[in-house]
Amino acid sequence: MELQNLTCVSEFLLLGLSDDPELQPLVFGLFLSMYLVTMLGNLLIILAFISDSHLHTPMYFFLSNLSLTDISISTTTVPKMLVNLQTHSKSITYAGCLAQVAFFSLFACLESLLLTVMAYDRLVAVCHPLHYLVIMSPRTCGLLVLASFFTSFLTSQLHYLMMSQLTFCADTEIPHFFCDLSQLLKLACSDTFINNILILFIGTIFGGVPLSGVLYSYSRIISSILRVSSSGGNYKAFSTCGSHLAVVCLFYGTGLGVYLSSAVSSSPRKGAVASVMYAVVTPMLNPIIYSLRNKDIKSALWRITHRIA
């Protein structure tokens, strides 16, 4: 490509989910509602954990960190989309776009690792109940979360550095509602072979390995539950895992759906719509799933409401 066809990009254009002006108010209201529900639900879980000493256990410590991660994922993408819809603008600065790439990869990787850590926590709770508090000590829990965060941080910085080395063409339209990594690579004029290999490698590591860890943990959990003779014991053991298993299925299921839709469909817009499930709907549903079947969180939230009243 000739040098004159290259440009120093200062901003990108986020095309969003639809070009229809009549749909913009509907999309704005829908995403604002989902964002507010996400914030409220996850903040309530964090507040319940902080304020109620009954919830100061490893499981709820990890859950509060998962809620914080869900808030962060939504905040990385949705507010900018809402601002663009409100101001009828589609622009995002070059620096802002790279920041979205870095933060989204950080929190997506962190969520994947936290779900694996939570699966390990349930494995210890079900298979080694007598040693649970010794194995999952506060120090161990803190180290697991810190290790997950720093691993995700290094991954996001690697993505950031690789993207910052690319040269972009005059066409800066991104058919998405946020700066999606795969869409940015398609706009690059420079060679993206190493970036594609890196994405494949990181996707395999942070998708395949954590999922394998979750599957291994639940195979051990199910095996242990089946050895329990009483049906009451089976229900009690599995009830602590049901919510986590539902969240795992939602996270990896929507992630797989986004991957398949982008691979099968030739329309980038359809991939963007599928990403809504992964980036917006999943963080919104996680606190609802945990609250519906969890008596401890319901009781803690009831006590908080009683205290305020």
C-alpha positions as a Markdown table, in Angstrom:
| # | Residue | x | y | z |
|---|---|---|---|---|
| 1 | Met | 0.0 | 0.0 | 0.0 |
| 2 | Glu | 1.3 | 3.4 | -0.9 |
| 3 | Leu | 2.4 | 5.8 | 1.8 |
| 4 | Gln | -0.2 | 8.5 | 0.8 |
| 5 | Asn | -3.1 | 6.0 | 1.5 |
| 6 | Leu | -2.0 | 5.7 | 5.2 |
| 7 | Thr | -3.1 | 8.3 | 7.8 |
| 8 | Cys | -2.3 | 9.1 | 11.4 |
| 9 | Val | -5.6 | 8.1 | 12.9 |
| 10 | Ser | -6.9 | 10.5 | 15.7 |
| 11 | Glu | -10.3 | 8.9 | 16.1 |
| 12 | Phe | -12.5 | 6.0 | 15.1 |
| 13 | Leu | -16.3 | 5.9 | 14.3 |
| 14 | Leu | -18.4 | 3.4 | 16.3 |
| 15 | Leu | -21.3 | 2.6 | 14.0 |
| 16 | Gly | -23.3 | 1.0 | 16.9 |
| 17 | Leu | -26.1 | -1.6 | 16.5 |
| 18 | Ser | -28.3 | 0.3 | 14.0 |
| 19 | Asp | -28.3 | 3.2 | 11.6 |
| 20 | Asp | -32.0 | 3.7 | 11.9 |
| 21 | Pro | -32.6 | 7.1 | 13.6 |
| 22 | Glu | -36.0 | 6.0 | 14.9 |
| 23 | Leu | -34.4 | 3.1 | 16.8 |
| 24 | Gln | -31.8 | 5.2 | 18.5 |
| 25 | Pro | -34.1 | 6.4 | 21.5 |
| 26 | Leu | -35.2 | 2.7 | 22.0 |
| 27 | Val | -31.6 | 1.5 | 22.0 |
| 28 | Phe | -30.6 | 4.3 | 24.4 |
| 29 | Gly | -33.4 | 3.5 | 26.8 |
| 30 | Leu | -32.7 | -0.3 | 26.6 |
| 31 | Phe | -29.0 | 0.0 | 27.3 |
| 32 | Leu | -29.4 | 2.7 | 30.0 |
| 33 | Ser | -31.9 | 0.4 | 31.8 |
| 34 | Met | -29.6 | -2.6 | 31.5 |
| 35 | Tyr | -26.6 | -0.6 | 32.7 |
| 36 | Leu | -28.5 | 0.7 | 35.7 |
| 37 | Val | -29.7 | -2.8 | 36.6 |
| 38 | Thr | -26.2 | -4.1 | 36.3 |
| 39 | Met | -24.8 | -1.4 | 38.6 |
| 40 | Leu | -27.6 | -1.7 | 41.2 |
| 41 | Gly | -27.5 | -5.5 | 41.3 |
| 42 | Asn | -23.7 | -5.9 | 41.6 |
| 43 | Leu | -23.4 | -3.0 | 44.0 |
| 44 | Leu | -26.0 | -4.6 | 46.3 |
| 45 | Ile | -24.0 | -7.8 | 46.4 |
| 46 | Ile | -20.8 | -5.9 | 47.2 |
| 47 | Leu | -22.7 | -3.9 | 49.9 |
| 48 | Ala | -24.1 | -7.1 | 51.3 |
| 49 | Phe | -20.7 | -8.6 | 51.6 |
| 50 | Ile | -19.1 | -5.6 | 53.2 |
| 51 | Ser | -21.8 | -4.9 | 55.7 |
| 52 | Asp | -22.8 | -8.4 | 56.8 |
| 53 | Ser | -20.3 | -10.4 | 58.8 |
| 54 | His | -22.2 | -13.7 | 58.0 |
| 55 | Leu | -21.0 | -13.3 | 54.4 |
| 56 | His | -17.3 | -12.9 | 55.2 |
| 57 | Thr | -16.5 | -16.3 | 53.7 |
| 58 | Pro | -14.4 | -17.3 | 50.7 |
| 59 | Met | -17.4 | -17.9 | 48.5 |
| 60 | Tyr | -18.8 | -14.4 | 49.0 |
| 61 | Phe | -15.4 | -12.8 | 48.9 |
| 62 | Phe | -15.0 | -14.2 | 45.3 |
| 63 | Leu | -18.5 | -13.3 | 44.5 |
| 64 | Ser | -18.0 | -9.6 | 45.5 |
| 65 | Asn | -14.9 | -9.5 | 43.3 |
| 66 | Leu | -16.9 | -11.0 | 40.4 |
| 67 | Ser | -19.5 | -8.3 | 40.9 |
| 68 | Leu | -16.9 | -5.6 | 40.8 |
| 69 | Thr | -15.5 | -7.1 | 37.6 |
| 70 | Asp | -19.0 | -7.2 | 36.1 |
| 71 | Ile | -19.5 | -3.5 | 36.9 |
| 72 | Ser | -16.1 | -2.8 | 35.3 |
| 73 | Ile | -16.9 | -4.7 | 32.1 |
| 74 | Ser | -20.2 | -2.8 | 31.6 |
| 75 | Thr | -18.6 | 0.6 | 32.5 |
| 76 | Thr | -15.9 | 0.0 | 29.9 |
| 77 | Thr | -18.3 | -0.1 | 27.0 |
| 78 | Val | -21.9 | 1.1 | 27.8 |
| 79 | Pro | -21.4 | 4.7 | 29.0 |
| 80 | Lys | -19.5 | 5.7 | 25.8 |
| 81 | Met | -22.2 | 4.1 | 23.7 |
| 82 | Leu | -24.9 | 6.1 | 25.7 |
| 83 | Val | -23.0 | 9.3 | 25.3 |
| 84 | Asn | -22.7 | 8.8 | 21.5 |
| 85 | Leu | -26.4 | 8.0 | 21.2 |
| 86 | Gln | -27.4 | 11.1 | 23.2 |
| 87 | Thr | -25.0 | 13.5 | 21.4 |
| 88 | His | -25.7 | 11.9 | 18.0 |
| 89 | Ser | -22.0 | 11.3 | 17.6 |
| 90 | Lys | -20.2 | 8.2 | 16.6 |
| 91 | Ser | -16.6 | 9.2 | 17.3 |
| 92 | Ile | -14.1 | 7.8 | 19.9 |
| 93 | Thr | -10.6 | 9.0 | 20.2 |
| 94 | Tyr | -7.6 | 6.8 | 19.2 |
| 95 | Ala | -6.4 | 6.7 | 22.8 |
| 96 | Gly | -10.0 | 6.1 | 24.1 |
| 97 | Cys | -10.3 | 3.2 | 21.7 |
| 98 | Leu | -7.1 | 1.5 | 22.8 |
| 99 | Ala | -8.1 | 2.1 | 26.4 |
| 100 | Gln | -11.4 | 0.2 | 25.7 |
| 101 | Val | -9.4 | -2.7 | 24.1 |
| 102 | Ala | -7.1 | -2.8 | 27.1 |
| 103 | Phe | -9.8 | -2.6 | 29.8 |
| 104 | Phe | -12.2 | -4.9 | 28.1 |
| 105 | Ser | -9.6 | -7.6 | 27.7 |
| 106 | Leu | -8.4 | -7.1 | 31.3 |
| 107 | Phe | -11.9 | -7.6 | 32.8 |
| 108 | Ala | -13.0 | -10.4 | 30.4 |
| 109 | Cys | -9.8 | -12.4 | 31.3 |
| 110 | Leu | -10.3 | -11.6 | 35.0 |
| 111 | Glu | -13.9 | -12.8 | 34.9 |
| 112 | Ser | -12.8 | -16.1 | 33.3 |
| 113 | Leu | -10.1 | -16.6 | 36.0 |
| 114 | Leu | -12.4 | -15.7 | 38.9 |
| 115 | Leu | -15.0 | -18.2 | 37.7 |
| 116 | Thr | -12.3 | -20.9 | 37.7 |
| 117 | Val | -11.2 | -19.8 | 41.2 |
| 118 | Met | -14.8 | -20.0 | 42.4 |
| 119 | Ala | -15.1 | -23.5 | 40.9 |
| 120 | Tyr | -12.0 | -24.5 | 42.9 |
| 121 | Asp | -13.6 | -23.0 | 46.0 |
| 122 | Arg | -16.8 | -25.1 | 45.5 |
| 123 | Leu | -14.6 | -28.2 | 44.9 |
| 124 | Val | -12.8 | -27.7 | 48.2 |
| 125 | Ala | -16.1 | -26.9 | 50.0 |
| 126 | Val | -17.9 | -30.1 | 48.7 |
| 127 | Cys | -15.0 | -32.6 | 48.6 |
| 128 | His | -12.9 | -31.4 | 51.6 |
| 129 | Pro | -15.5 | -29.7 | 54.0 |
| 130 | Leu | -13.5 | -30.4 | 57.2 |
| 131 | His | -10.4 | -28.7 | 55.8 |
| 132 | Tyr | -12.2 | -26.0 | 53.9 |
| 133 | Leu | -11.4 | -23.0 | 56.1 |
| 134 | Val | -7.8 | -24.1 | 56.4 |
| 135 | Ile | -7.2 | -24.5 | 52.6 |
| 136 | Met | -9.3 | -21.4 | 51.7 |
| 137 | Ser | -7.7 | -19.1 | 54.2 |
| 138 | Pro | -8.1 | -15.3 | 53.8 |
| 139 | Arg | -4.4 | -15.2 | 52.7 |
| 140 | Thr | -5.0 | -17.9 | 50.0 |
| 141 | Cys | -8.2 | -16.2 | 48.8 |
| 142 | Gly | -6.4 | -12.8 | 48.5 |
| 143 | Leu | -3.5 | -14.3 | 46.6 |
| 144 | Leu | -5.8 | -16.1 | 44.2 |
| 145 | Val | -7.6 | -12.9 | 43.4 |
| 146 | Leu | -4.4 | -10.9 | 43.1 |
| 147 | Ala | -2.8 | -13.5 | 40.8 |
| 148 | Ser | -5.9 | -13.5 | 38.6 |
| 149 | Phe | -5.8 | -9.7 | 38.4 |
| 150 | Phe | -2.1 | -9.4 | 37.6 |
| 151 | Thr | -2.3 | -12.2 | 35.0 |
| 152 | Ser | -5.2 | -10.4 | 33.3 |
| 153 | Phe | -3.4 | -7.0 | 33.6 |
| 154 | Leu | -0.4 | -8.4 | 31.8 |
| 155 | Thr | -2.6 | -9.8 | 29.1 |
| 156 | Ser | -4.4 | -6.6 | 28.5 |
| 157 | Gln | -1.1 | -4.6 | 28.4 |
| 158 | Leu | 0.2 | -7.1 | 25.8 |
| 159 | His | -2.9 | -6.4 | 23.7 |
| 160 | Tyr | -2.5 | -2.7 | 24.2 |
| 161 | Leu | 1.2 | -2.7 | 23.1 |
| 162 | Met | 0.5 | -4.9 | 20.1 |
| 163 | Met | -2.4 | -2.7 | 18.9 |
| 164 | Ser | -0.5 | 0.6 | 19.5 |
| 165 | Gln | 2.2 | -0.6 | 16.9 |
| 166 | Leu | -0.4 | -1.0 | 14.1 |
| 167 | Thr | -0.9 | 1.5 | 11.4 |
| 168 | Phe | -4.5 | 2.3 | 10.4 |
| 169 | Cys | -6.0 | 3.3 | 7.0 |
| 170 | Ala | -8.3 | 6.2 | 6.2 |
| 171 | Asp | -11.3 | 3.9 | 6.8 |
| 172 | Thr | -11.9 | 4.1 | 10.5 |
| 173 | Glu | -15.5 | 2.9 | 10.8 |
| 174 | Ile | -16.0 | 0.1 | 13.4 |
| 175 | Pro | -19.3 | -1.8 | 12.9 |
| 176 | His | -19.7 | -2.3 | 16.6 |
| 177 | Phe | -20.8 | -0.5 | 19.8 |
| 178 | Phe | -17.3 | -0.5 | 21.3 |
| 179 | Cys | -13.8 | -0.9 | 20.1 |
| 180 | Asp | -13.7 | -4.7 | 19.5 |
| 181 | Leu | -10.3 | -6.1 | 19.1 |
| 182 | Ser | -11.1 | -8.3 | 16.0 |
| 183 | Gln | -12.8 | -5.4 | 14.2 |
| 184 | Leu | -9.8 | -3.1 | 14.9 |
| 185 | Leu | -7.5 | -5.6 | 13.3 |
| 186 | Lys | -9.6 | -5.6 | 10.1 |
| 187 | Leu | -9.0 | -1.8 | 9.8 |
| 188 | Ala | -5.2 | -2.1 | 10.2 |
| 189 | Cys | -3.1 | -1.5 | 7.1 |
| 190 | Ser | 0.0 | -3.1 | 8.6 |
| 191 | Asp | 0.6 | -6.8 | 9.0 |
| 192 | Thr | -1.6 | -8.3 | 11.7 |
| 193 | Phe | -0.3 | -11.9 | 11.5 |
| 194 | Ile | 1.4 | -11.7 | 14.9 |
| 195 | Asn | -1.6 | -10.1 | 16.5 |
| 196 | Asn | -3.9 | -12.8 | 15.2 |
| 197 | Ile | -1.6 | -15.5 | 16.5 |
| 198 | Leu | -1.5 | -13.7 | 19.8 |
| 199 | Ile | -5.3 | -13.5 | 20.0 |
| 200 | Leu | -5.6 | -17.2 | 19.2 |
| 201 | Phe | -3.0 | -18.1 | 21.8 |
| 202 | Ile | -4.5 | -15.9 | 24.5 |
| 203 | Gly | -8.0 | -17.0 | 23.7 |
| 204 | Thr | -7.0 | -20.7 | 24.0 |
| 205 | Ile | -5.1 | -20.1 | 27.3 |
| 206 | Phe | -7.7 | -17.9 | 29.0 |
| 207 | Gly | -10.7 | -19.6 | 27.5 |
| 208 | Gly | -9.7 | -23.3 | 27.3 |
| 209 | Val | -7.6 | -23.6 | 30.4 |
| 210 | Pro | -10.1 | -22.0 | 32.8 |
| 211 | Leu | -13.0 | -23.9 | 31.3 |
| 212 | Ser | -11.0 | -27.1 | 31.6 |
| 213 | Gly | -10.4 | -26.2 | 35.3 |
| 214 | Val | -14.1 | -25.6 | 35.8 |
| 215 | Leu | -15.1 | -28.9 | 34.1 |
| 216 | Tyr | -12.6 | -30.8 | 36.2 |
| 217 | Ser | -13.8 | -29.2 | 39.4 |
| 218 | Tyr | -17.4 | -30.1 | 38.7 |
| 219 | Ser | -16.6 | -33.6 | 37.6 |
| 220 | Arg | -15.0 | -34.1 | 41.0 |
| 221 | Ile | -17.9 | -32.3 | 42.7 |
| 222 | Ile | -20.6 | -34.5 | 41.0 |
| 223 | Ser | -18.6 | -37.6 | 41.7 |
| 224 | Ser | -18.4 | -36.6 | 45.4 |
| 225 | Ile | -22.1 | -35.8 | 45.5 |
| 226 | Leu | -23.1 | -39.1 | 44.0 |
| 227 | Arg | -21.3 | -40.9 | 46.9 |
| 228 | Val | -23.5 | -39.1 | 49.4 |
| 229 | Ser | -26.2 | -41.5 | 50.4 |
| 230 | Ser | -28.9 | -39.1 | 51.6 |
| 231 | Ser | -30.9 | -37.1 | 49.1 |
| 232 | Gly | -30.9 | -34.1 | 51.5 |
| 233 | Gly | -27.1 | -34.2 | 51.5 |
| 234 | Asn | -27.0 | -34.3 | 47.7 |
| 235 | Tyr | -29.3 | -31.2 | 47.5 |
| 236 | Lys | -27.4 | -29.2 | 50.1 |
| 237 | Ala | -24.1 | -30.0 | 48.4 |
| 238 | Phe | -25.3 | -29.1 | 44.9 |
| 239 | Ser | -27.4 | -26.1 | 45.9 |
| 240 | Thr | -24.2 | -24.2 | 46.7 |
| 241 | Cys | -22.9 | -24.9 | 43.2 |
| 242 | Gly | -26.1 | -24.3 | 41.1 |
| 243 | Ser | -25.8 | -20.5 | 40.9 |
| 244 | His | -22.1 | -20.6 | 40.0 |
| 245 | Leu | -22.7 | -23.3 | 37.3 |
| 246 | Ala | -25.4 | -21.2 | 35.8 |
| 247 | Val | -23.1 | -18.1 | 35.6 |
| 248 | Val | -20.3 | -20.3 | 34.1 |
| 249 | Cys | -22.7 | -21.6 | 31.4 |
| 250 | Leu | -23.9 | -18.0 | 30.7 |
| 251 | Phe | -20.4 | -16.6 | 30.5 |
| 252 | Tyr | -18.8 | -19.3 | 28.3 |
| 253 | Gly | -22.1 | -19.9 | 26.4 |
| 254 | Thr | -22.4 | -16.3 | 25.3 |
| 255 | Gly | -18.7 | -16.0 | 24.6 |
| 256 | Leu | -18.9 | -19.1 | 22.3 |
| 257 | Gly | -22.0 | -17.6 | 20.7 |
| 258 | Val | -20.2 | -14.4 | 19.8 |
| 259 | Tyr | -17.3 | -16.4 | 18.3 |
| 260 | Leu | -19.6 | -18.7 | 16.2 |
| 261 | Ser | -21.7 | -15.8 | 15.0 |
| 262 | Ser | -18.7 | -13.8 | 13.9 |
| 263 | Ala | -17.2 | -17.0 | 12.2 |
| 264 | Val | -20.5 | -18.0 | 10.4 |
| 265 | Ser | -22.1 | -14.6 | 9.6 |
| 266 | Ser | -20.5 | -12.3 | 7.1 |
| 267 | Ser | -22.3 | -9.3 | 8.6 |
| 268 | Pro | -20.2 | -7.5 | 11.3 |
| 269 | Arg | -23.4 | -5.9 | 12.7 |
| 270 | Lys | -24.8 | -9.4 | 13.6 |
| 271 | Gly | -21.6 | -10.1 | 15.5 |
| 272 | Ala | -22.1 | -6.8 | 17.4 |
| 273 | Val | -25.6 | -7.7 | 18.3 |
| 274 | Ala | -24.3 | -11.1 | 19.6 |
| 275 | Ser | -21.7 | -9.3 | 21.7 |
| 276 | Val | -24.4 | -7.5 | 23.6 |
| 277 | Met | -25.2 | -10.8 | 25.3 |
| 278 | Tyr | -21.6 | -11.2 | 26.3 |
| 279 | Ala | -20.6 | -7.7 | 27.2 |
| 280 | Val | -23.9 | -6.3 | 28.6 |
| 281 | Val | -26.5 | -8.9 | 29.4 |
| 282 | Thr | -24.2 | -11.4 | 31.2 |
| 283 | Pro | -23.0 | -8.8 | 33.8 |
| 284 | Met | -26.6 | -7.8 | 34.4 |
| 285 | Leu | -27.9 | -11.3 | 34.9 |
| 286 | Asn | -25.0 | -12.6 | 37.2 |
| 287 | Pro | -26.3 | -10.8 | 40.4 |
| 288 | Ile | -29.8 | -11.8 | 39.6 |
| 289 | Ile | -28.8 | -15.5 | 39.3 |
| 290 | Tyr | -26.9 | -15.4 | 42.6 |
| 291 | Ser | -29.6 | -13.6 | 44.5 |
| 292 | Leu | -32.6 | -15.7 | 43.4 |
| 293 | Arg | -31.4 | -18.9 | 44.9 |
| 294 | Asn | -29.2 | -17.6 | 47.7 |
| 295 | Lys | -30.9 | -17.3 | 51.1 |
| 296 | Asp | -27.8 | -15.7 | 52.7 |
| 297 | Ile | -27.7 | -12.8 | 50.2 |
| 298 | Lys | -31.5 | -12.4 | 50.5 |
| 299 | Ser | -31.2 | -12.2 | 54.2 |
| 300 | Ala | -28.3 | -9.8 | 54.1 |
| 301 | Leu | -30.1 | -7.5 | 51.7 |
| 302 | Trp | -33.2 | -7.7 | 53.9 |
| 303 | Arg | -31.2 | -6.7 | 57.0 |
| 304 | Ile | -29.7 | -3.8 | 55.1 |
| 305 | Thr | -33.1 | -2.6 | 54.0 |
| 306 | His | -34.4 | -2.9 | 57.5 |
| 307 | Arg | -31.5 | -0.9 | 58.8 |
| 308 | Ile | -32.1 | 1.9 | 56.3 |
| 309 | Ala | -35.8 | 2.0 | 57.0 |
